[in-house]
Amino acid sequence: MKINCIACGHNFDVDEAYDDYEGPVRCWVCGTLLDIKTEEGHIRRLRVGGSLPRETTKEEPAKGAERKRPPGRAERPAAKKGSPATTASEG
């Protein structure tokens, strides 16, 4: 079955596994996520959008939670007054 990406116009083939399918398909040329619905090898719906299933194995920090730096990555020290980094901007 051929699908025409409605974002970039590229035609691409999908195999028989998509003959009865509803869900996302990504255009491999432009990367647009297409939401499709097919029945018996015919496209019934094709639109830009959709979403891929998210992995739920990682714990996400709560909104507003402070992100921690990985071990060994300290804050950068502030430039000292009179150093080349500060004298160029002061001038």
N, C-alpha and C positions, 0 to 999 in steps of 0.2 A: 504494500500500500504506500502511496506517495503522500507526503504532507508538504504543504507550501507554507513556509514561515511567513506570517503576516507582518513581521517586523522588518525583515531584510529581503524577503522574496525568494530565498533559496529553497529549492525542492530537495527533499531527502526521503529516502526509503526507510520504512520500518518493517520488521518481519511479522510473521503470522501471530506472534504473541500479542500483538496489538489489535487483532481483529475484533475482539470484544473487550474493550478497555475504557476506563475512565480515570483520568488523572493527569499528572504533569509529564511533559516531554520537553527536553531542552534542545534548542537548535544548536548544533555543534559549530555553526559558522559564526553567528553573532552572540550566542549565549542566552538569548531570550527564552524565558520559561513559558511554554505554551500549555494551556489547559485544554485537553481534548477528550472527546467521548466518541467511541466508535462502536458500531453494532454490525456484525456479520461482514466485516471488512470495509464498511462504508463510514465516512466521517459524518457524525451527527452534530458535533459542536467543536469549534476551534476558536480560541480566544487567547489573547495575551494575558498572562497572569498565572494564577495557580501557585502552589507552594509545594516544595519537596518535604517529605516527612522529616521532622527534626529528631536528632539523636537525643535521647533522654538519659544517657549514661553519665554525662557530666553534670555536676551540681553547679548551677548558676548562682552568682552572688545576688543577694537581695538588692533591689533598687536603692541607690544612695549608699551602698556599702563601699568602703574604701578598698581599692585594689592593692594588693601587696606585690612588691617587687620580688622577682625570683632571687634565690640565694646568690650572693656574690655580685649583685648589681646595686651598688649604692647610689645615693643621690650625687649629682655633680656638684662639686664645690663652687660657690659663687666666685666670680672673678674679683681679684684684689684690685684696689684702687691703684692706678698707675701702671697696671699691666697692659700689654699691647691690645687686648680685647676691649678694655675700657677707654684707653686714650684715643683710639680711632673714633669711637662714638661720641666722645665728649667734645671733640675739636670743632 
